[in-house]
Amino acid sequence: MALAARRRGPLALGLVGLLLALLGLVLLGGLPSIVRDQVIKNVRIDPNSIAFSMWKDVPVPFYLSAYFFEVMNPEEIRQGDKPVVNQRGPYVYREYRYKTNITFHDNGTVSFLEYRRFHFQPELSGGLEEDYIVVPNILMMGAAIMMEKLPYFLKVMISATLTGLGQRAFMNRTVGEIMWGYDDPLIDALNSLVPGLIPFKGKFGLFIDFNNSNTGLFTVYTGATDINKIHIVDTWNGLKKVNYWRSNECNMINGTSGEMWPPFMTPSSSLEFYSPDACRSMKLVYEQSGEFKGVPTYRFVAPKTLFANGTDYPPNEGFCPCRESGIQNVSTCRMNAPVFISSPHFYNADPVLVEAVDGLHPNKEQHGLFLDVHPMTGIPMNCSIKLQLSLYIKQVPGISQTGQIKPVVLPILWFAESGAIEGSVLKQFYTNLVLIPSVLEYVQYVCIGLGVALIIAAMALEIKRQKNAREKSPQEPAPQNEPPQYSETTPLLQDASNQHAAAET
């Protein structure tokens, strides 16, 4: 009985090891597909998915931080001197995003309107909305450029009207007015003198269209039929492309709406999205792998070609007429006003732009935009999208307010929209999409390693058992000088041989 137990021990150990090794191999082969299926299930735009509530009402605390370039020498600029600016801010606003009019369609798409609301955060800001800042008179200086080709006598008449209205090349207004709007009699005056020049009425503000308004009707793919197309824009305001630019490529509405991207990214992936604020699609490129609070990420940044002119990057020729590389003319989607967008402080732009204005100090850490995305799900973990608004100003003959201003692209402000996943949302995300898959990945290798170790141990025990069994069995002495063995017929044959020998004698 003890012998049987000794035989069953290695066998049982080997079977356990074999089962563990098989379990590990099954996990090794099947875990990627299991994780993939779970990711697909949880990131689709579906009311039953984990990511749906995050997509519907963005729980991430977003902040809009605005930095103003205060003009320090306005009178000297009118006399032809080089502009000197001083950065003021940040003026920080908590940004709330939520979607309405969510409508699912039979072709695997969903339509929605996304609204934004902003609330000033004085405790996070470097000043108050009541702060006065000297900036270019955006309406007047912009209108001057737009009227440049009008007959000279008409421009003189308009200039006299502007003088009567107290209009000057630069204005001293509060942060709140510049951001969210102010009443200006210039709007009605210009519309009466040059009908259609400024096609709006009421207040004017750089961000007046941001607050309590939507970004247009987006229709995007839900991922129900093809996960690789999830969040990709099908149409914006019913359009497949816009008509602001001079080439089909530049007018295309590509990528997502800028909130999430398709899962299963690789370093060769890029982040493309359509920005209604910039009136164009933008593409960010992979820079490096990293980690955000335990979650693996890919960092995507703006390439130098993003705002390059058509000379430096021919595909951007459709965005022209162009000036120096690194700034983009958006006048065609901004009422023909000479407005340019770029990276803050003209980062990654032609050095000529920086040298033309004193007080600019571009650097990557402060002025480069980035998006840190979890590559397995396509969900941003941490981001900071940064853009600068600048106004092209110069002397316009006939408009006395422009004095002798030398042509310059003068920065007005730059802003960053930043956000990072935190709190319970981060915990749920980390547990379901990072921790559990990681644990299962470790388990598969532990099972394989432990299984192989148990099988080897079982084999060793069996070899030892057999060796012990041989050593304990009785040994029979080996035969020495053993006499010949005879069969029953041997004596008869020997007697017959002896008799034959005697007869011969």
C-alpha positions in Angstrom: 0.0 0.0 0.0 2.9 2.4 0.8 4.5 1.4 -2.5 1.3 2.4 -4.4 1.1 5.7 -2.6 4.7 6.4 -3.5 3.9 5.7 -7.1 0.8 7.9 -7.1 2.6 11.0 -5.7 4.8 11.8 -8.8 1.8 11.0 -11.0 -0.5 13.4 -9.3 2.2 16.1 -9.1 2.8 15.7 -12.9 -0.9 15.9 -13.7 -1.3 19.1 -11.7 1.8 20.5 -13.4 0.4 19.5 -16.8 -3.0 21.1 -16.1 -1.3 24.4 -15.0 0.9 24.5 -18.0 -2.1 23.8 -20.3 -4.1 26.6 -18.5 -1.1 29.0 -19.0 -0.9 28.1 -22.7 -4.6 28.6 -23.2 -4.4 32.0 -21.6 -1.3 32.8 -23.6 -3.1 32.0 -26.8 -6.6 33.3 -25.9 -5.9 36.3 -23.6 -5.2 38.8 -26.4 -8.5 38.0 -28.0 -10.3 38.1 -24.7 -8.8 41.5 -23.8 -9.5 42.8 -27.4 -13.2 41.7 -27.1 -13.5 43.4 -23.7 -12.0 46.6 -25.1 -14.3 46.6 -28.1 -17.3 46.0 -25.9 -16.4 48.8 -23.4 -15.2 51.6 -25.8 -18.0 51.5 -28.4 -20.5 54.3 -28.4 -23.2 52.2 -26.8 -25.4 53.0 -23.8 -24.2 49.7 -22.2 -20.4 50.4 -22.6 -18.2 51.7 -19.8 -16.9 54.6 -22.0 -20.4 55.8 -23.0 -21.1 57.9 -20.0 -17.6 59.4 -20.3 -18.3 60.2 -23.9 -21.8 61.6 -23.3 -20.9 64.0 -20.4 -17.2 64.4 -20.3 -16.3 63.9 -16.6 -12.7 65.1 -17.0 -12.2 68.6 -15.5 -11.2 70.7 -18.5 -9.7 74.2 -18.1 -9.3 77.0 -20.5 -6.3 79.1 -19.7 -5.9 82.4 -21.6 -2.7 84.4 -21.7 -2.8 88.0 -23.1 0.0 89.9 -24.9 -0.3 93.4 -23.4 1.1 96.0 -25.8 3.6 98.1 -23.9 4.3 100.8 -26.6 1.1 101.5 -28.6 2.0 105.1 -29.6 5.5 104.1 -30.6 4.1 101.3 -32.8 1.9 103.9 -34.6 5.1 105.8 -35.4 6.7 102.7 -36.9 8.6 101.2 -33.9 8.9 97.6 -33.1 6.1 96.2 -30.9 6.9 95.3 -27.3 4.5 92.9 -25.5 4.2 91.5 -22.0 2.4 88.3 -21.3 -0.4 88.6 -18.8 -2.3 85.7 -17.1 -3.3 83.0 -17.0 -7.0 83.8 -16.8 -8.4 80.3 -16.0 -11.9 79.1 -16.8 -13.4 75.7 -15.8 -14.9 74.2 -18.9 -17.9 71.9 -18.9 -18.8 69.8 -21.9 -22.0 67.9 -22.5 -23.8 66.4 -25.4 -27.4 66.8 -26.5 -29.6 65.6 -29.4 -27.9 62.2 -29.3 -29.4 60.2 -32.2 -28.3 56.7 -33.3 -28.7 55.8 -37.0 -29.1 52.5 -38.8 -25.7 52.8 -40.6 -23.7 52.6 -37.4 -23.4 56.3 -36.7 -24.6 58.7 -34.1 -25.3 62.4 -34.3 -24.9 64.9 -31.4 -24.4 68.5 -30.5 -21.7 69.3 -27.9 -22.1 72.4 -25.8 -19.4 74.2 -23.7 -19.8 76.4 -20.7 -17.1 78.4 -19.0 -16.8 79.6 -15.4 -14.0 81.9 -14.3 -11.7 80.4 -11.6 -10.0 83.4 -9.7 -8.1 81.1 -7.4 -6.3 79.5 -10.3 -5.8 82.7 -12.2 -3.0 85.3 -12.3 -5.5 88.2 -12.4 -9.2 89.1 -12.6 -11.6 89.5 -15.5 -11.8 93.2 -14.5 -8.1 93.7 -15.4 -7.5 96.2 -18.1 -5.2 95.2 -20.9 -4.0 97.2 -24.0 -4.4 95.2 -27.2 -4.9 96.0 -30.9 -8.3 97.4 -31.7 -9.2 94.1 -33.4 -12.4 95.3 -35.2 -10.9 98.6 -36.4 -7.4 97.3 -37.4 -8.9 94.3 -39.0 -11.4 96.4 -40.9 -8.6 98.7 -42.1 -6.9 95.8 -43.8 -10.2 94.6 -45.3 -10.8 98.1 -46.7 -7.3 98.5 -48.1 -8.4 98.2 -51.8 -11.4 100.6 -51.5 -11.1 104.0 -53.2 -8.8 106.4 -51.3 -11.5 109.1 -50.8 -13.9 106.5 -49.3 -11.2 105.4 -46.9 -10.7 109.1 -45.9 -14.4 109.4 -45.2 -14.4 106.2 -43.2 -11.3 107.4 -41.2 -13.2 110.6 -40.3 -16.1 108.6 -39.1 -13.8 106.4 -37.0 -12.3 109.6 -35.5 -15.8 110.8 -34.6 -16.4 107.5 -32.9 -13.2 107.7 -30.8 -11.6 104.7 -32.6 -7.9 104.3 -32.2 -5.4 101.6 -33.3 -5.1 100.2 -29.8 -7.8 99.8 -27.1 -7.7 99.4 -23.4 -10.4 96.9 -22.3 -11.0 94.4 -19.6 -10.2 90.7 -19.9 -13.9 89.9 -19.7 -14.8 92.2 -22.5 -12.0 91.0 -24.9 -13.0 87.3 -24.1 -16.8 87.4 -24.0 -17.8 90.5 -25.8 -18.4 94.3 -25.7 -20.7 96.7 -27.4 -19.0 98.8 -30.1 -20.7 101.5 -32.2 -18.1 100.7 -34.8 -20.0 97.6 -35.9 -23.1 99.5 -37.0 -21.0 102.4 -38.4 -19.0 100.0 -40.7 -22.1 98.1 -41.7 -23.7 101.3 -42.8 -20.7 102.6 -44.7 -19.5 99.3 -46.2 -22.5 96.9 -46.2 -21.5 93.3 -45.4 -18.0 94.2 -44.3 -18.7 92.9 -40.8 -21.6 90.4 -41.2 -22.9 90.4 -37.6 -24.5 92.7 -35.0 -24.4 93.0 -31.3 -21.3 92.4 -29.1 -17.9 91.4 -30.3 -15.5 89.1 -28.3 -12.8 86.6 -29.3 -14.6 83.8 -27.4 -18.2 84.9 -27.6 -19.0 81.9 -29.8 -17.5 79.5 -27.3 -19.7 80.0 -24.2 -23.1 78.3 -24.0 -22.9 77.3 -27.7 -22.2 74.1 -29.6 -19.5 73.2 -32.1 -21.9 72.1 -34.8 -23.7 68.9 -35.5 -21.2 66.0 -35.6 -22.1 62.6 -37.0 -19.6 59.9 -36.0 -19.2 56.2 -36.3 -20.1 54.2 -33.1 -17.8 51.2 -33.8 -20.8 48.8 -33.8 -19.9 47.5 -37.3 -16.2 48.4 -37.5 -14.2 49.2 -34.4 -11.5 50.8 -36.5 -13.9 53.6 -37.5 -15.2 54.4 -34.0 -15.4 58.2 -33.4 -14.4 58.9 -37.0 -16.4 61.8 -38.4 -18.9 60.9 -41.1 -20.3 64.4 -41.5 -20.1 67.8 -39.7 -23.2 69.9 -40.2 -24.2 67.5 -42.9 -20.9 68.1 -44.8 -18.2 65.7 -45.9 -15.9 68.6 -46.5 -15.8 72.4 -46.0 -15.3 75.1 -48.6 -13.0 77.5 -46.8 -9.8 76.4 -48.5 -8.3 76.2 -52.0 -7.8 72.4 -52.3 -9.9 69.3 -51.7 -7.3 67.9 -49.4 -7.3 70.9 -47.1 -11.2 71.0 -47.2 -11.6 67.4 -46.1 -13.1 66.6 -42.7 -10.8 63.9 -41.4 -10.4 62.1 -38.2 -12.5 62.3 -35.1 -14.3 65.2 -33.3 -11.2 65.5 -31.1 -12.3 63.6 -27.9 -11.5 60.0 -28.5 -9.8 57.8 -31.1 -10.0 54.2 -32.4 -8.3 51.7 -30.1 -5.3 49.4 -30.6 -2.8 52.1 -31.6 0.8 51.6 -32.5 3.7 54.0 -32.7 2.9 54.4 -36.4 -0.6 55.7 -35.6 -1.5 59.4 -35.9 -4.2 61.4 -34.2 -6.4 63.3 -36.7 -9.4 65.4 -35.8 -11.6 68.1 -37.2 -11.5 71.4 -35.3 -14.5 73.8 -36.0 -12.6 76.5 -34.2 -9.7 76.3 -36.6 -12.0 75.5 -39.6 -9.8 72.5 -40.6 -8.6 69.0 -39.8 -5.4 68.6 -37.9 -3.0 65.7 -37.5 -0.8 65.0 -34.5 2.1 62.5 -34.7 3.6 60.0 -32.2 6.5 61.3 -30.2 7.2 58.8 -27.3 5.7 56.2 -25.0 5.1 57.1 -21.4 2.8 56.6 -18.4 0.1 58.6 -16.7 -0.6 57.6 -13.1 0.1 53.9 -13.9 -1.7 53.9 -17.3 0.6 53.3 -20.3 0.3 56.1 -22.9 1.5 57.3 -26.2 2.3 61.0 -26.5 1.2 62.7 -29.7 2.4 66.2 -30.6 2.0 68.7 -33.5 4.5 68.3 -36.3 6.4 71.3 -37.6 4.4 70.9 -40.8 1.1 71.6 -39.1 1.1 75.3 -39.8 3.9 75.3 -42.3 3.4 77.4 -45.5 3.0 75.9 -49.0 6.6 76.5 -49.8 8.0 74.5 -46.8 5.2 71.9 -47.0 3.4 71.7 -50.4 0.2 69.9 -49.1 -0.5 73.1 -47.1 -0.6 75.2 -50.3 -4.4 74.9 -50.1 -4.5 77.0 -46.9 -2.8 79.9 -48.6 -2.4 82.8 -49.2 0.5 82.2 -46.9 3.0 84.3 -45.0 5.9 83.0 -43.0 6.0 79.3 -42.1 4.4 78.5 -38.8 1.3 80.6 -39.0 -2.0 79.9 -40.8 -4.3 82.5 -42.3 -7.8 81.8 -41.2 -9.4 84.9 -42.7 -11.5 82.8 -45.1 -13.5 81.4 -42.1 -13.2 84.5 -39.9 -15.2 87.1 -42.0 -12.1 87.8 -44.0 -10.4 89.5 -41.0 -6.5 89.2 -41.1 -6.4 86.7 -38.3 -3.7 84.0 -38.0 -3.5 80.9 -35.8 -0.2 79.3 -34.7 1.5 77.7 -31.7 2.0 80.1 -28.7 4.9 82.6 -29.0 5.3 81.4 -32.6 6.8 78.1 -31.4 8.0 76.0 -34.4 7.5 79.0 -36.7 9.9 81.1 -38.8 12.2 83.0 -36.5 11.4 86.2 -38.4 8.0 86.2 -36.7 9.6 86.1 -33.2 12.2 88.7 -34.0 9.6 91.1 -35.2 8.0 91.4 -31.7 9.9 92.0 -28.4 8.7 89.9 -25.5 8.2 86.5 -27.2 10.1 83.5 -25.8 9.0 80.2 -27.5 9.9 76.9 -25.9 8.5 73.4 -26.2 7.7 72.8 -22.6 5.4 75.7 -22.2 4.1 76.2 -25.8 4.1 72.8 -27.4 0.7 71.0 -27.5 0.4 67.3 -26.6 -2.1 64.5 -26.2 -1.3 61.5 -24.0 -3.5 58.6 -25.1 -4.0 55.1 -23.8 -3.1 53.2 -27.0 -5.3 50.1 -26.2 -8.5 52.1 -25.9 -7.8 55.4 -27.8 -9.0 57.4 -24.7 -6.9 60.5 -23.8 -5.5 60.5 -20.3 -3.9 63.9 -20.3 -3.9 66.7 -22.8 -3.1 70.3 -23.4 -4.2 71.8 -26.8 -2.6 75.2 -27.3 -3.3 77.8 -30.0 -2.4 81.5 -30.5 -4.5 84.2 -32.2 -2.6 87.0 -33.9 -3.7 90.0 -36.0 -1.9 91.2 -39.0 -1.6 95.0 -38.8 0.0 97.7 -41.0 -0.4 101.2 -42.2 -3.3 101.6 -44.6 -3.2 104.8 -46.7 -6.3 106.9 -46.1 -7.0 105.4 -42.6 -5.2 107.9 -40.4 -5.7 105.6 -37.3 -3.1 103.2 -38.7 -0.4 105.9 -38.6 3.0 104.5 -39.8 2.6 101.0 -38.5 5.0 98.7 -40.1 3.6 95.3 -41.3 3.7 92.8 -38.4 1.8 89.7 -37.2 1.0 90.9 -33.7 0.0 88.2 -31.1 -3.2 89.0 -29.2 -3.5 86.0 -26.9 -2.8 82.3 -26.7 -4.9 79.7 -24.8 -4.6 76.2 -23.7 -7.5 73.7 -23.3 -6.2 71.2 -20.7 -7.6 68.2 -18.9 -6.6 64.9 -17.2 -8.6 61.9 -16.1 -8.7 61.7 -12.3 -10.7 60.4 -9.3 -13.2 57.5 -9.6 -13.1 57.7 -13.5 -9.4 57.1 -13.4 -9.8 54.3 -10.8 -12.5 52.5 -12.9 -10.5 52.9 -16.1 -7.3 51.6 -14.5 -9.0 48.6 -12.8 -11.0 47.4 -15.9 -8.6 48.2 -18.7 -5.2 48.1 -17.2 -5.0 46.2 -13.9 -7.1 43.1 -14.7 -5.5 42.5 -18.2 -2.1 42.9 -16.5 -2.9 40.4 -13.8 -4.2 37.9 -16.3 -1.0 38.4 -18.3 1.1 37.6 -15.3 -1.1 34.7 -14.3 -0.5 33.0 -17.7 3.2 33.0 -17.3 3.0 32.0 -13.6 0.8 29.0 -14.7 3.2 28.0 -17.4 6.3 28.4 -15.2 4.7 26.6 -12.2 3.3 23.8 -14.4 6.7 23.1 -16.0 8.4 23.2 -12.6 5.8 20.6 -11.2 6.3 18.3 -14.2 10.1 18.4 -13.8 9.7 17.8 -10.0 7.3 14.8 -10.7 9.9 13.3 -13.1 12.7 13.8 -10.6 10.6 12.1 -7.9 9.7 9.2 -10.2 13.4 8.6 -11.1 14.4 8.7 -7.4 11.6 6.3 -6.5 12.7 3.8 -9.1 16.3 4.1 -8.0 15.4 3.5 -4.4 13.3 0.5 -5.4 16.2 -1.1 -7.2 18.6 -0.5 -4.2 16.2 -2.2 -1.7 15.4 -5.4 -3.8 17.4 -8.8 -2.8 20.5 -9.6 -4.9 21.2 -13.3 -6.1 24.9 -14.4 -6.0 26.5 -14.6 -9.4 27.5 -18.3 -10.4 31.3 -19.2 -10.1 33.0 -22.4 -11.7 29.6 -23.8 -12.2 29.7 -27.4 -13.4 28.3 -28.2 -16.7 24.6 -28.8 -16.9 23.3 -32.0 -18.3 20.1 -33.1 -19.6 18.5 -36.5 -18.7 20.1 -38.1 -21.8 23.7 -37.1 -20.9 24.6 -40.2 -18.7 23.3 -42.6 -21.4 25.4 -41.0 -24.0 28.5 -41.1 -21.7 28.0 -44.9 -20.9 27.7 -45.7 -24.6 30.9 -43.8 -25.3 32.8 -45.7 -22.6 31.6 -49.1 -23.8 32.7 -48.3 -27.4 36.2 -47.4 -26.1 36.5 -50.7 -24.1 35.5 -52.8 -27.1 38.2 -51.3 -29.2 40.8 -52.1 -26.6 
